[in-house]
Amino acid sequence: MLHGLVPGRDFGLALWREDDRGLIRIEVSDTHPARPVRLTPAPDEDRGRGLVLVGALAVRWGVRARVGPGKTVWAECLAAADA
């Protein structure tokens, strides 16, 4: 996993498996006040696809305020069935 990190700024990662809903929930929090923007990078760019990937893989996702400065971006993905 790669998260854009600005030196000197805090970030957090939380993961949950919700067996009753069959979901994996991922939350990434940071102290930057701006909401994330979905980009359309050129094929030769090596950055800027984070929300494109989230949108393709998640059944739902969003952004919410967090305690303290910044925001939390969360996504819910279907959990693989146990083999």
LODODREN-59953 format. One record per residue (C-alpha): x, y, z. Coordinates in steps of 0.001 Angstrom, whole numbers, plus 500000, padded with zeros to 6 digits. Layout:
residues N
XYZ...
***
This chain:
residues 83
500000500000500000501217503477499190499730506621500645500904510084499710502823511290502738504023514820503293507048514927505642506009516213509054502341515278508637500621512447510437498593509658508794496840506528509980495657503255508482492876501027509836491642497689508461488589495647509490487047492434508283483292492441508773482353488782508428478627489375508940478590491769505945481281489952503927483397493102503682486885494407504238486886498054505345489967500197504784490411503678506254493281506067505580493391509281507608495694512257507229495991515807508511495755517566505145492535519623505036491781519167501311489424516457500137490952514042497631490365514638493931489929511847491398492461512415488617492792511087485092496549510598484733498264510075481391499312506462480676502987507274481299502411508950484694503344506843487711501062508627490224497499509849490553495537506598490271494604506099493922490936507048493705490612505414490283491678502123491891489461502673494929486477503307492661487180500174490630487681497835493609485309499129496284481606498408496551481325501822498193483672504494499488483650508027500811485369510776502752484549511981506257485953514468508734488121513072511508488787514111515085491495516744514781492628518210511492492216516424508187489951513734506810489493509981506501489000508243503167487279504878503605486431502040501250484569498757501575485562495805499380484045492345499163485933489808501252487004486614499532485022483581500640486966481245502924488312478232501065
***
